[in-house]
Amino acid sequence: MKSPPWKQIIDRVRSQIRPLAIAAAVMWRNSRSFSSKLRSSSSFPIPSTTTTSISTFYRHISVARPSLRAFYPYSSPLFSLLSLLPSSSDPTRQSFSNSHGVRVFSSVADPSSLASASVVSRAREAVDLARHYGRCYWELSKARLSMLVVATSGTGFVLGSGSTVDLGGLCWTCAGTMMVAASANSLNQVFEIKNDAKMKRTCRRPLPSGRITMPHAVTWATSVGLAGTAMLATKANILAAGLAASNLILYAFVYTPLKQIHPVNTWVGAIVGAIPPLLGWAAASGQISLNSMILPAALYFWQIPHFMALAYLCRDDYAAGGYKMFSLADASGQRTAAVALRNCLYLVPLGFLAYDWGVTSGWFCLESSILTLAISATAFSFYRHCTMQKARRMFHASLLYLPVFMSGLLFHRLSDNEQTMEEGSSETMLDGLIQEDRYIAQKNKTEHRRGFAQGRPPVAYASVAPFPFLPVPVYADS
């Protein structure tokens, strides 16, 4: 007995839909287990289960599509459903992997979306490239060390400016000094690329690590050095530009190769560090005077204990790099500590000289003396016990000394008006004494002409002036 037509239609539709429903259920369960395993094995946050399951379901359907099409005829109503599902070979859809390794599909049928994606990608690549080279330039220039050089140069500019400070000239001087210092430090790394590769402290620099090529670094150093020197020559004066160029040559072509030849390189490097404040003074005043030597002398004597402590702390690294440092020939560290202590004591009279030469007020003598005795105490402690801890303490004291000393110079400095007032008061007192002496001499000469000089000998004035309580002596006329 045949079943009714409507029942035959229902059975036929059920027979066609049931396998697909079973396959979808199995795929859904597998995708759920896959997403849970991915969540447990990954330390990164993953998208929601629904998104992962749908993408996994699409992938399974794409793989199973040929077999389903073979099973169902093209006239089947399910063929239209299969044709709507995404396919990895479909040219109108593009697959990619997200940050969690899950392959998903996106539609790229619109050409405008392709163009915008290409522009965004290129912009991102340009930003990444600029960030990479910016980081390389920053490390090649030793930016923190260069900024310390700029600070000393700016302090020299302010000290040499007198009563008014030209802010525009100060900015131009600092910018030119920064560029010249960056060029010198970059050339230093160019010449020491092989030595830096052997040291733990420097092996990650741009040149040893291969993040930038040698010609690129040389081009950067040359261009920025020429630009900084030209800026100082045009915006400051020729004297400042000459000091900057000579310091660059001294650092890159004398001090740098000397580090691998003789321990005297430390004292040559101290000269290099003492020139920037002189450069700033010359840029402000256009000349070099005796007063301008206070801060350069402080920097010269300060660098010796500072670098002796650093060379003692890193002597194994310096030995591996092939550098001839003073501390490498001193196994006990006694001579290194003695050199550091001696140069600390050389800093003591600088505060008194600054006051005597009219650069600062008298308060700076007290502050400078206390500061110098503090760093000398750490050097003496290192001299008594040559240990890493004592050397590190002296190194930290040297880091504190320089900014405090320069701040004291700036705070207690005397302007031209104050110096003129002090000089004027001194000249007024001197003129008064001279006028008084002239008056006394003229009076004595007049009395001598009148004959009073014989009747009143000079001893009478001596008896009255120091001892006013004694009676006035009586002289007989001759």
FENLIN-V472511 format. One record per backbone hydrogen bond with DSSP energy under -1.0 kcal/mol. NH is the residue of the N-H (numbers start at 1). CO is the residue of the C=O. Records with the same first field share a line. If there is no record, write none. Layout:
# FENLIN-V472511
NH=CO  CO
This chain:
# FENLIN-V472511
8=4
9=5
10=6
11=7
12=8
13=9
14=10
15=11
16=12
17=13
18=14
21=17
22=18
23=19
24=20
25=21
26=22
27=23
28=24
29=25
30=26
31=27
32=28
33=29
34=30
35=31
36=32
37=33
38=34
39=35
40=36
41=37
42=38
52=48
53=49
54=50
55=51
56=52
57=53
58=54
59=55
60=56
61=57
62=58
63=59
64=60
65=61
68=64
69=65
70=66
71=67
72=68
76=73
79=76
82=78
83=79
90=87
93=90
94=106
96=104
98=102
101=98
104=96
106=94
108=92
114=110
115=111
116=112
117=113
118=114
119=115
120=116
121=117
122=118
123=119
124=120
125=121
126=122
127=123
128=124
129=125
130=126
131=127
132=128
133=129
134=130
135=131
136=132
137=133
138=134
139=135
140=136
141=137
143=138
146=142
147=143
148=144
149=145
150=146
151=147
152=148
153=149
154=150
155=151
156=152
157=153
158=154
159=155
160=156
161=158
170=166
171=167
172=168
173=169
174=170
175=171
176=172
177=173
178=174
179=175
180=176
181=177
182=178
183=179
184=180
185=181
186=182
187=183
188=184
189=185
190=186
191=187
192=188
196=192
197=193
203=199
205=202
209=205
211=206
212=206
217=213
218=214
219=215
220=216
221=217
222=218
223=219
224=220
225=221
226=222
227=223
228=224
229=225
230=226
231=227
232=228
233=229
234=230
235=231
236=232
241=237
242=238
243=239
244=240
245=241
246=242
247=243
248=244
249=245
250=246
251=247
252=248
253=249
255=250
256=251
258=254
259=255
260=257
261=258
262=258
265=262
266=263
268=264
269=265
270=266
271=267
272=268
273=269
274=270
279=275
280=276
281=277
282=278
283=279
284=280
285=281
286=282
293=290
294=291
297=293
298=294
299=295
300=296
301=297
302=298
303=299
306=302
307=303
308=304
309=305
310=306
311=307
312=308
313=309
314=310
318=314
319=315
320=316
321=317
323=318
324=259
325=323
330=327
337=333
338=334
339=335
340=336
341=337
342=338
343=339
344=340
345=341
346=342
347=344
348=345
353=349
354=350
355=351
356=352
357=353
358=355
359=354
360=354
361=412
365=362
367=363
368=364
369=365
370=366
371=367
372=368
373=369
374=370
375=371
376=372
377=373
378=374
379=375
380=376
381=377
382=378
383=379
384=380
385=381
387=385
391=387
392=388
393=389
394=390
395=391
396=392
397=393
398=394
399=395
400=396
401=397
402=398
404=400
405=401
406=402
407=403
408=404
409=405
410=406
411=407
412=408
414=359
419=415
420=416
421=417
422=418
423=419
424=420
425=421
426=422
427=423
428=424
429=425
430=426
431=427
432=428
433=429
434=430
435=431
436=432
437=433
438=434
439=435
440=436
441=437
442=438
443=439
444=440
445=441
446=442
447=443
448=444
449=445
450=446
452=447
456=452
460=457
462=458
463=459
464=460
465=461
466=462
470=467
